[in-house]
Amino acid sequence: KKDNIGEIAKLGPDIIVSASAIFSGNIVENIKLLERTMNEGENGQRDS
């Protein structure tokens, strides 16, 4: 989902699977949004 990918990225997964968040609407814009949100989440990654 677009609304929780930042929180997921903070957990440091190796893989994130997404379908409707990419293919529902404008694919290019959705990918840009997801990349930006994931990068923000990774930068705020929790310390273990």
Protein Blocks (a to p, Z undefined) as FASTA:
>chain_A
ZZlmmmmmmnopabdcdfklmmnojfklmmmmmmmmmmmmmmmpccZZ
